[in-house]
Amino acid sequence: MKSSFKINYGKMLLQLFAGLMFVYLIVPSIMALPMSFTDTRYLVFPPEGFTLKWYKEVLTSERWTLPIIFSLKIATITTLVSLVIGIMASLALVRGALPGKNILHLFFISPILVPVIITAFAVYEIFAKLHLIGTLTGMVLAHTILCVPYVILIITANLYRFDITLEMAARNIGANPFQTLIHITLPMIKPGMLTAGIFCFITSLDDLILAMFLVGTKNITLPIRIFSQLKFRIDPGVAVASTIFIVAAIVIVIALAFIRREKKSEVIREG
């Protein structure tokens, strides 16, 4: 009697390849964690000794706290502005009767198709004339250019997926367009909004090229601080700052996954 058990070598190779790629991508980030506790004044792996003094310096020194706060301000405002603009544009592209929708869609997402260095040069030329270099407003506007395309891509996909008859039913029972948007459309695309918001926040927080063109002498972003530290003085503070934001990103992703799972469970219970 022949055994019915067969080894799927193709699946095993695919899983092995996926595992190796995961390790290749995640190991550099993981290495920042132990190096942030080293007792030396320079980055070394494996770390020598154990100390929390670098965490104390990053969390108390204005050299680090001011760039962190400035970057968080930029990322938060950019996320909110990008979501508003991106959702409105997505609704117009999906629900509106606009001529040349495909051309408009390509136009809206074009900033992510153009090298960032070109965008940075063009934005610098314009913002310098408007006296926006080194300002919070200038950084938010520049980062919004990068983030809105991600919002449009994610939200339009969500709008195409969910049933438009729900909106039509709301309109048929007397809801006006604004009420339909608030009570039907936005709740249905909330997972997409959360995903788009995280993309915007991380994109803004991680930007270095635009910041190099637009920051002034007083206000600098965290990526600029890290870059300058790596260029002129490599100390474990860089590893600490990296670790803090890596952990923050992991927490955000886990929270998003939990929210989406709860949303799916709620839909199943209602069904």
N, C-alpha and C positions, 0 to 999 in steps of 0.2 A: 504494500500500500504506500503510494507516494504521498509525501507530506505536502500540504497545501500552502505551507509557509514559504514565501519568497522574499528575498532581500531586494529592496528597491535601491539599487546603487545610485541611480540618478538623484533620488531624493536625499540620500545620505551625503552625496557630494555637494548638493545645493545647501544643505544645512551646515556642512563643514565650512563651505565658502562664506556663508552668511556669518557664522561664528567668528571666523578669522577677520572678516571685514569689521565686525563689531569691536573686536579686540584692538585692531589697528587704529580705529577711529577714537576709541574711548581711553586707551592707555595714556596718551599725552596729557589728557585732562586729569586723569587719576594721579599722575605723577606730581601734579602741582600740590596735592593735599599733603603728602609727607614732607615735601620740601618747604612747606610753609611753617613747619615746626622746628626747622634746623636751628642749631645754636650758633652757627657761623654767620658772618656778615655778608656772605655771598651764597648764591644758589649752588647746591651740590646734591647729587643723588648717588647713593642713598644718603639721607640726612645724617648729620653728625650731632648727637645730643638731642635734647628736647626742651623747647621753651615756647612760651606764649607771648614773648615780648614783641614779636613782629605783628601779632594781632592787635596788641595794645597800641602800637605805633600807628597802624593803619586806621584804627577806630578812634584815635584821639588827635592825631597830628593833622593840622590844617592842610598839609601837603597832599593828604589823601581824602580827608572828609569833604573838603570843598569840591574837588572834582567829582566825587561820588554823588553828592547832593545835586550838583549841577547836572550831571548825567541823568539822574533819576527824574529831575524836573523836566528835562527835555524829553525823555522817553515817555513819561506819563502824559504830558500835554500832546505830544506827537501822536500817541496812540488814540487819544480821545478825538483829536481833530481828524485823523486819518479815517477812523471808523465812521464819523459823521459824513465826511465827503465820500468815502468809498461806498457806504450803504446807499446814499442818495444816488450816486452814479450807477450803482448796480440795479437799483429799482428802475431807473430810467432806461437802462439797457435791456432789461428783461421784461418789464411790464409796460414800458412806454412804446408808443408808435413813432419811433424816430427813424428818419431816412438814413441809410448807410450805417446801420448798427455795427456791422463787422468792422468797418473802418474806424468808427468811434472807439470800439473796444480795443483795437490795436493801438490807437492813439493813447488811450488811458493807461495801458500797460507798457508803453514804450520805454519809460524810465528804467525798467529792469532789463530791457534788451540792449541798452546803451551802456558801455563801460562807465563805471562810477567816476573815474578820473575825468572823463569828458564832461559829465554832469557837474562835477565839482568846479571845473574851470569856468563853465558857462555861468553857474550860479554865482561864483565869486565876482565875475565881471559885472553882473547885475546888482548884487547886494552891496558891492563897494560904492556904487553910485547912489544907492539908497541909504547908505550909512548903517547897514545891518550887520557888518562884520563884528564879531565878538559879542553879539547880543543873543539873549535867549530867544527873541522873536525870530532872528535870522536862522538860528539852528533848528528851531521847530519847523519853520517853513521849508528848509532844505531837507530835513528828514521826512517831512510829510510827502515830498516828491517821491522819495524812495518807498514809502510805506503804502501809499494809496493803491498802487497796482496789486499788491498782495491782498489787500482787502477786497478789491474788485474781483480778483480771481476766485477767492474763497466764497464770497457772498453770492456771486452769480451762479456758482455751482450749486449752492444750497437752494437758491430760488428756483432753479430749473428742476431740482429734485422733488420739492414738496408740492402737494396737490393744490393747484390754483382754484379748484372748486370750493375749497374752504374759504377763500377770500370772497368768492362769488356768493356763497351762502350767507356770509356776514353782511354783504351789501344788500342782499335780497330781503333780509329781516330788518333793514333800516339803518345799519351802521354806515356812517360817512367814511370817506377815504382815510381820514386821520385815525378814526377809531379802529378801522380795519387794520391799519398799519401797526398801531400800538397793541391791540389785543389778539391779533391773528398772525400777521406776518413776522414781526420781530420775535415773539416767543418761539415760532417755528424755526427760525434761523439762529436762535441763541447759541447753540454749539458752534456754528460757523463764526459768529461774532466773537466768541471767546477765543477760538483758534486764531482768527485774524488779529485780535488784540495782542495775543502773545507774540505772533510773528512781528507785529509792528514794534512792540516793546523791545524785543531782543534785537531787531534790526537797528533800531535807534541807539540802543545801549552799546552795540558792538561796532558802530561806525567809527572808522578812523580816517578815511580818505577825505570825506566832506569836512570833518572836524579840523583836519590839518589846514584846509583852505579858509575856514570860516571863524575859528576861535581867535580871540584877541589875546592880549597879554595878561589880563586879569582873570578871566573865566576860562578854564580849560576843562575838557571832559576826561573821564576815567581812561579811555583808550589812549588819549594823548599823554596822560601821566604815566601809564604803563610803558608806552613807547619811549618816552624820554628817560625813564628809569633804565630800560634795557639798553638804551644808547649810551648813557653817560655814567650810570651807577647801578649795576645789577645787584640788587639785594633781595632777600626773601619777602619783602613787602609786596613785590609783584606776584609771587605765588599766593600770598594771603588774599590779595584783591581778586585774583583769578578764582581761588577756592570759594570765596564768598558768593561770587556771582554764578559759579557752576552749581553750588548747592541751591541757590535761589532759583535757578532755571529748572533744576530737578524737582524742587517742591512745586513750582508752577505747573510743570507737566503732569505730575502726579495728581495735583488738585484738579486739573482739567480732565484727566482720565476719570477721576472719581465723579465729577459733575456729569460727564457724558454717560457714565454707567448708571447713575441715579436717574438721569433723564430717560434713558432707554427702559429702565425698570418701571418708571412711572407710565410710560407709553404702553408697555405690556400690560400693566395692571388696569389701565383705563380701557384697553382693548378687550 
